[in-house]
């Protein structure tokens, strides 16, 4: 959510920011709606004040035996009461329209976010790792997966497209990856492990900018709750409507959960394989901090995600997203793209975003600086540390052998019970 005071004071700067995000100028309409709402609010307050004064004066006039004055005051009170509903309705309608308009506008990009229309304009910041030289033609995971227990047919038969059934050691490897990620984030990177609900209410989705704009991208239950698209939602919303003590050190939370996305906007993309599923698992990182700490925390969070890829010895690149490719709630985003030799391409495996106070304003999450009377909005950040299914895909493609087997990365040995290689079915 945007700061209406900032828009009132800086309409041209706000419109320039929206243009950077590919939008149209809207500041004039926002300011006009805000003025309409404020005028109606002032009229209501003035009417209430005068009604109270006149009501009090009626009693005084009657006590003094001045019936004419009392009747005149009663008529005035009646007139005020008759006029108030119109102004109250104007205030309500203008407020709702203003709120809805603000809720559908993306975050303002940070100054160092590059201009661009789409992913072709993203900027590569760094690369890590050496791409493996294969003595054979590497295959895509969808080709070697079925013999290893990655059962696409059963998943589709049970649930439809974009669902997969994992069996045997590949299911264990998937679990090992999640446990490794979670242990790394908690034991080495200072995140507190959480086990949040994966069903949330409208407020949690709205506060983390998933509603109203992205309702069609999520699954809703028959009782009105939402299956989380990522545990960013419950982790971040855990501080909604709170005034917390000044977070001198950022509050860092992590969780491994199921995630659910309808993929409404990705028709025809990655329909083959395990990359884009309706149900998947992710280890999420969330940070809540003071505004002055969020840029450094963004760099730290991204490094925490990179550390997982480095431990797994998976080559990747770090990309700074441009204004046209950045997520709705982000003011700055780094994507980590892992190398998939079977596809011969880099594919996103983590996205780490600083949302500034955009989410905090929507969910009214504040802190009280020490020695100050007024509260401030916190800054929130989120990132994948990592997407488990996509990491499994990366391991399969980078660690594959010519016979269709897949070696288990050394760092996962403690989680695999002695299994060092996934062997294809005979």
C-alpha positions as CSV (number, residue, x, y, z in Angstrom):
1,X,0.0,0.0,0.0
2,X,1.2,3.5,-0.8
3,X,1.6,6.4,1.6
4,X,-1.2,8.8,0.6
5,X,0.6,11.7,2.2
6,X,3.6,11.1,-0.1
7,X,1.3,11.1,-3.2
8,X,-0.3,14.3,-2.1
9,X,3.1,16.0,-1.6
10,X,4.8,14.4,-4.6
11,X,2.2,13.6,-7.4
12,X,4.7,14.0,-10.2
13,X,7.3,11.7,-8.6
14,X,4.6,9.1,-7.9
15,X,3.4,9.2,-11.5
16,X,7.0,8.9,-12.7
17,X,7.4,5.8,-10.5
18,X,4.2,4.2,-11.9
19,X,5.5,4.9,-15.4
20,X,8.7,3.0,-14.6
21,X,6.4,0.1,-13.6
22,X,4.6,0.3,-17.0
23,X,1.5,2.0,-15.6
24,X,-0.4,5.2,-16.4
25,X,-0.4,8.4,-14.4
26,X,-2.9,8.2,-11.5
27,X,-1.8,10.7,-9.0
28,X,-4.4,13.4,-10.0
29,X,-7.3,10.9,-9.6
30,X,-5.9,9.7,-6.3
31,X,-5.5,13.2,-4.9
32,X,-9.0,14.1,-6.1
33,X,-10.5,11.1,-4.4
34,X,-8.6,11.8,-1.3
35,X,-9.7,15.4,-1.2
36,X,-13.4,14.3,-1.7
37,X,-13.1,11.8,1.1
38,X,-11.4,14.3,3.4
39,X,-14.0,17.0,2.7
40,X,-16.8,14.6,3.4
41,X,-15.0,13.5,6.6
42,X,-14.7,17.1,7.7
43,X,-18.4,17.8,7.0
44,X,-19.4,14.8,9.1
45,X,-17.1,15.8,11.9
46,X,-18.4,19.4,11.8
47,X,-22.0,18.2,11.7
48,X,-21.4,15.9,14.7
49,X,-19.8,18.7,16.7
50,X,-22.6,21.1,15.9
51,X,-25.3,18.5,16.7
52,X,-23.7,17.8,20.0
53,X,-23.5,21.5,20.8
54,X,-27.1,22.1,19.7
55,X,-28.4,19.1,21.7
56,X,-26.7,20.4,24.8
57,X,-28.2,23.9,24.2
58,X,-31.7,22.4,23.9
59,X,-31.5,21.2,27.5
60,X,-30.2,24.6,28.6
61,X,-33.0,26.4,26.8
62,X,-35.7,24.2,28.2
63,X,-34.2,24.7,31.7
64,X,-34.5,28.4,31.2
65,X,-38.1,28.1,29.9
66,X,-37.1,29.4,26.4
67,X,-39.3,27.0,24.4
68,X,-38.9,29.0,21.1
69,X,-35.2,28.6,21.3
70,X,-35.5,25.0,22.2
71,X,-37.7,24.3,19.2
72,X,-35.4,26.1,16.9
73,X,-32.5,24.1,18.1
74,X,-34.5,20.9,17.7
75,X,-35.2,21.8,14.1
76,X,-31.5,22.4,13.5
77,X,-30.5,19.1,15.0
78,X,-33.1,17.3,12.9
79,X,-31.8,19.1,9.8
80,X,-28.2,18.1,10.7
81,X,-29.3,14.4,11.2
82,X,-31.0,14.5,7.8
83,X,-27.9,15.8,6.0
84,X,-25.3,13.6,7.7
85,X,-26.1,10.3,5.9
86,X,-25.3,11.8,2.5
87,X,-21.9,13.0,3.7
88,X,-21.2,9.7,5.5
89,X,-22.0,7.8,2.3
90,X,-19.8,10.1,0.3
91,X,-16.9,9.5,2.7
92,X,-17.4,5.8,2.7
93,X,-17.7,5.5,-1.1
94,X,-14.7,7.7,-1.8
95,X,-12.7,5.9,0.9
96,X,-13.5,2.5,-0.6
97,X,-12.7,3.6,-4.2
98,X,-9.4,5.2,-3.0
99,X,-8.5,2.1,-1.0
100,X,-9.2,-0.2,-4.0
101,X,-7.2,2.0,-6.4
102,X,-4.2,2.1,-4.1
103,X,-4.4,-1.7,-3.5
104,X,-4.1,-2.4,-7.2
105,X,-1.0,-0.2,-7.8
106,X,2.5,-1.9,-7.6
107,X,5.2,-0.8,-5.3
108,X,7.6,2.0,-6.2
109,X,10.9,0.7,-7.6
110,X,14.1,1.5,-5.8
111,X,16.3,4.0,-7.6
112,X,18.9,1.4,-8.6
113,X,16.4,-0.9,-10.3
114,X,17.1,-0.9,-14.0
115,X,14.5,0.3,-16.5
116,X,13.0,-2.4,-18.7
117,X,10.0,-4.1,-20.1
118,X,10.5,-7.8,-19.4
119,X,13.0,-10.4,-18.4
120,X,15.2,-9.6,-21.4
121,X,16.1,-6.3,-19.7
122,X,17.2,-7.9,-16.4
123,X,20.9,-7.3,-15.4
124,X,23.2,-10.1,-14.6
125,X,25.1,-9.2,-11.4
126,X,27.3,-12.2,-10.9
127,X,27.8,-15.9,-11.8
128,X,29.0,-18.7,-9.6
129,X,30.3,-22.2,-10.3
130,X,31.8,-24.1,-13.2
131,X,29.4,-25.7,-15.6
132,X,30.0,-29.5,-15.8
133,X,31.6,-30.8,-18.9
134,X,29.6,-33.9,-19.9
135,X,31.1,-36.9,-21.8
136,X,27.6,-37.5,-23.1
137,X,24.6,-35.5,-24.1
138,X,22.9,-34.5,-20.8
139,X,19.1,-35.1,-20.7
140,X,16.3,-33.0,-19.2
141,X,14.9,-34.1,-15.9
142,X,11.6,-35.1,-17.4
143,X,13.4,-37.7,-19.5
144,X,15.4,-39.3,-16.8
145,X,12.8,-38.8,-14.0
146,X,10.3,-41.5,-14.7
147,X,12.9,-44.3,-14.3
148,X,13.9,-42.8,-11.0
149,X,10.4,-42.7,-9.5
150,X,9.2,-39.3,-10.8
151,X,5.7,-40.4,-11.9
152,X,4.0,-37.8,-14.0
153,X,1.2,-40.1,-15.2
154,X,-0.1,-41.1,-11.8
155,X,0.0,-37.5,-10.6
156,X,-2.1,-36.4,-13.6
157,X,-4.5,-39.4,-13.1
158,X,-5.0,-38.4,-9.5
159,X,-5.2,-34.6,-9.7
160,X,-4.8,-33.4,-13.3
161,X,-2.1,-31.6,-15.1
162,X,0.9,-30.1,-13.2
163,X,0.8,-32.7,-10.4
164,X,3.5,-35.3,-9.8
165,X,3.8,-38.5,-7.7
166,X,7.3,-39.2,-6.3
167,X,8.3,-42.7,-5.2
168,X,11.3,-44.3,-3.5
169,X,14.7,-42.7,-3.4
170,X,13.7,-39.6,-5.4
171,X,11.1,-38.8,-2.9
172,X,13.7,-39.2,-0.2
173,X,16.1,-36.9,-2.1
174,X,13.3,-34.3,-2.3
175,X,12.8,-34.6,1.5
176,X,16.6,-34.4,2.1
177,X,16.9,-31.2,0.1
178,X,14.1,-29.5,2.2
179,X,15.7,-30.7,5.5
180,X,19.1,-29.5,4.4
181,X,17.8,-26.1,3.4
182,X,15.9,-25.7,6.6
183,X,18.9,-26.8,8.8
184,X,21.2,-24.4,6.9
185,X,18.8,-21.4,7.3
186,X,18.3,-22.1,11.0
187,X,21.7,-23.3,12.2
188,X,24.0,-21.1,10.1
189,X,21.9,-18.2,9.0
190,X,20.0,-17.2,12.1
191,X,16.5,-17.8,10.9
192,X,13.8,-19.0,13.4
193,X,12.1,-22.2,12.2
194,X,8.3,-21.9,12.0
195,X,5.5,-24.3,11.1
196,X,2.7,-21.9,10.0
197,X,-0.8,-22.8,8.7
198,X,-1.1,-23.2,4.9
199,X,-4.7,-22.1,5.0
200,X,-5.1,-18.4,5.6
201,X,-7.8,-15.7,5.6
202,X,-8.4,-12.7,3.3
203,X,-6.5,-10.4,5.7
204,X,-3.3,-12.4,5.5
205,X,-3.5,-12.5,1.7
206,X,-4.4,-8.8,1.3
207,X,-1.6,-7.7,3.8
208,X,1.0,-9.5,1.7
209,X,-0.3,-8.0,-1.5
210,X,-1.8,-11.3,-3.0
211,X,-5.3,-9.8,-3.0
212,X,-7.1,-8.4,-4.8
213,X,-4.9,-8.4,-7.8
214,X,-3.8,-12.0,-7.8
215,X,-6.9,-13.8,-6.6
216,X,-7.1,-15.9,-9.8
217,X,-3.5,-17.2,-9.2
218,X,-4.5,-18.8,-5.9
219,X,-6.7,-21.6,-4.7
220,X,-9.7,-20.8,-2.4
221,X,-11.5,-23.3,-0.3
222,X,-15.3,-23.6,0.0
223,X,-15.3,-21.8,3.3
224,X,-13.4,-18.8,1.9
225,X,-9.9,-19.5,3.1
226,X,-6.9,-19.5,0.8
227,X,-4.2,-22.2,0.2
228,X,-1.0,-20.2,0.6
229,X,1.0,-19.5,-2.7
230,X,4.1,-19.3,-0.4
231,X,4.7,-19.3,3.3
232,X,5.7,-15.7,2.9
233,X,2.0,-15.0,3.5
234,X,1.6,-16.5,7.0
235,X,5.2,-15.7,8.1
236,X,4.9,-12.0,7.2
237,X,1.3,-11.7,8.3
238,X,2.4,-13.0,11.8
239,X,3.2,-9.3,12.7
240,X,0.0,-7.8,11.2
241,X,-1.8,-5.2,13.3
242,X,1.0,-5.2,15.9
243,X,3.4,-2.6,17.3
244,X,6.6,-4.5,18.0
245,X,9.6,-3.4,20.0
246,X,12.2,-1.8,17.9
247,X,13.9,-4.6,15.9
248,X,17.5,-3.7,16.5
249,X,18.3,-7.0,14.8
250,X,16.0,-8.1,12.0
251,X,13.4,-10.7,12.9
252,X,14.2,-13.6,10.6
253,X,11.7,-16.4,10.1
254,X,11.8,-19.5,7.9
255,X,9.5,-22.4,7.1
256,X,9.2,-25.4,4.9
257,X,5.7,-25.8,3.6
258,X,3.5,-26.9,0.8
259,X,2.6,-24.1,-1.6
260,X,-0.2,-23.9,-4.1
261,X,-0.6,-21.9,-7.2
262,X,-3.2,-22.1,-9.9
263,X,-0.7,-20.8,-12.5
264,X,-3.5,-18.9,-14.2
265,X,-1.1,-16.6,-16.0
266,X,1.3,-19.3,-17.3
267,X,-0.8,-21.2,-19.8
268,X,1.5,-23.2,-22.0
269,X,4.6,-22.6,-20.0
270,X,6.6,-25.5,-18.6
271,X,3.8,-28.0,-19.0
272,X,6.4,-30.8,-19.2
273,X,8.2,-31.9,-16.1
274,X,8.5,-30.8,-12.5
275,X,9.3,-27.1,-12.8
276,X,5.9,-25.5,-12.7
277,X,3.5,-27.4,-10.5
278,X,0.2,-26.5,-8.8
279,X,1.4,-28.1,-5.6
280,X,5.1,-27.7,-4.6
281,X,7.3,-27.2,-1.6
282,X,9.5,-24.3,-0.7
283,X,11.8,-23.2,2.2
284,X,10.9,-19.5,2.6
285,X,12.8,-16.8,4.3
286,X,11.1,-13.7,5.7
287,X,12.7,-10.7,7.5
288,X,11.1,-7.9,9.4
289,X,13.3,-4.9,10.1
290,X,13.8,-1.2,10.5
291,X,13.7,0.9,7.3
292,X,17.4,1.7,7.6
293,X,18.4,-1.9,7.7
294,X,16.4,-3.3,4.8
295,X,18.9,-2.8,2.0
296,X,21.6,-4.6,3.9
297,X,19.2,-7.3,4.9
298,X,18.2,-7.8,1.3
299,X,21.8,-8.5,0.4
300,X,22.2,-10.8,3.3
301,X,19.0,-12.8,2.5
302,X,20.1,-13.2,-1.1
303,X,23.5,-14.5,0.1
304,X,21.7,-17.0,2.4
305,X,19.9,-18.4,-0.7
306,X,23.1,-18.5,-2.7
307,X,24.8,-20.5,0.1
308,X,22.4,-23.4,-0.5
309,X,23.3,-23.5,-4.2
310,X,27.0,-23.2,-3.4
311,X,26.8,-26.1,-0.9
312,X,25.1,-28.2,-3.5
313,X,27.7,-27.1,-6.1
314,X,25.1,-26.0,-8.6
315,X,26.2,-23.3,-11.0
316,X,24.0,-20.3,-11.0
317,X,23.7,-16.6,-11.8
318,X,22.4,-13.7,-9.8
319,X,20.1,-11.3,-11.7
320,X,18.8,-7.9,-10.8
321,X,15.2,-7.7,-12.1
322,X,14.2,-4.7,-14.2
323,X,11.1,-2.6,-13.5
324,X,9.0,-4.5,-16.0
325,X,9.8,-8.0,-14.6
326,X,9.7,-7.2,-10.9
327,X,6.9,-8.6,-8.7
328,X,3.9,-6.5,-7.8
329,X,4.9,-5.9,-4.1
330,X,8.7,-5.6,-4.6
331,X,10.8,-2.4,-4.7
332,X,13.9,-4.4,-5.6
333,X,14.4,-8.1,-6.5
334,X,17.3,-10.4,-7.1
335,X,16.6,-13.7,-8.9
336,X,18.9,-16.6,-8.6
337,X,18.9,-18.7,-11.8
338,X,20.4,-22.2,-11.6
339,X,22.1,-23.8,-14.6
340,X,20.1,-26.8,-16.1
341,X,22.4,-28.6,-18.6
342,X,19.6,-30.7,-19.9
343,X,17.8,-27.6,-21.0
344,X,21.0,-25.7,-21.7
345,X,19.6,-22.7,-19.9
346,X,19.5,-20.9,-16.6
347,X,16.1,-21.2,-14.7
348,X,14.9,-19.2,-11.7
349,X,15.2,-21.1,-8.4
350,X,15.0,-18.3,-5.9
351,X,13.6,-14.8,-5.9
352,X,14.6,-12.5,-3.0
353,X,12.7,-9.2,-2.7
354,X,12.7,-6.1,-0.5
355,X,9.1,-4.7,-0.3
356,X,10.0,-1.7,1.9
357,X,7.0,-0.6,3.9
358,X,4.5,-1.6,1.1
359,X,3.2,-4.8,2.9
360,X,3.6,-3.2,6.3
361,X,1.1,-0.4,5.4
362,X,-1.4,-2.9,4.1
363,X,-1.3,-5.0,7.3
364,X,-0.5,-2.2,9.7
365,X,2.7,-3.6,11.1
366,X,4.6,-1.1,13.0
367,X,7.4,-0.6,15.6
368,X,8.2,2.0,18.1
369,X,11.7,3.5,17.9
370,X,13.3,3.8,21.3
371,X,12.9,7.2,22.8
372,X,10.2,8.3,20.3
373,X,6.5,8.7,20.8
374,X,5.3,7.9,17.2
375,X,5.4,4.5,15.6
376,X,6.9,3.7,12.2
377,X,6.1,1.0,9.6
378,X,8.5,-1.9,9.5
379,X,10.1,-3.1,6.3
380,X,9.5,-6.6,5.1
381,X,11.5,-8.9,2.9
382,X,11.0,-12.4,1.5
383,X,13.0,-14.9,-0.4
384,X,13.1,-18.6,-1.5
385,X,15.8,-20.5,0.3
386,X,15.1,-22.5,-2.0
387,X,12.2,-23.9,-4.1
388,X,12.6,-27.6,-3.3
389,X,11.2,-29.1,-6.5
390,X,13.3,-26.9,-8.8
391,X,16.4,-27.7,-6.7
392,X,15.6,-31.4,-7.2
393,X,15.4,-30.8,-10.9
394,X,18.8,-29.0,-10.8
395,X,20.4,-31.8,-8.9
396,X,19.0,-34.4,-11.4
397,X,20.3,-32.6,-14.4
398,X,23.7,-31.6,-13.0
399,X,24.5,-34.9,-11.3
400,X,23.1,-37.2,-13.9
401,X,25.2,-40.1,-15.4
402,X,25.1,-41.6,-18.8
403,X,23.2,-44.7,-17.5
404,X,20.3,-42.5,-16.2
405,X,21.5,-42.6,-12.6
406,X,21.9,-39.5,-10.5
407,X,24.6,-39.0,-7.9
408,X,23.6,-37.5,-4.5
409,X,25.5,-34.3,-3.6
410,X,27.9,-34.8,-0.8
411,X,26.2,-32.3,1.5
412,X,23.1,-34.4,1.5
413,X,24.8,-37.6,2.6
414,X,23.7,-37.2,6.3
415,X,20.0,-37.1,5.1
416,X,20.1,-40.0,2.7
417,X,20.7,-43.0,5.0
418,X,23.6,-44.3,3.0
419,X,22.1,-43.8,-0.5
420,X,24.7,-42.2,-2.7
421,X,23.1,-42.6,-6.1
422,X,19.6,-42.8,-7.5
423,X,19.5,-45.8,-9.8
424,X,17.0,-46.1,-12.7
425,X,14.5,-49.0,-12.5
426,X,15.6,-52.1,-14.4
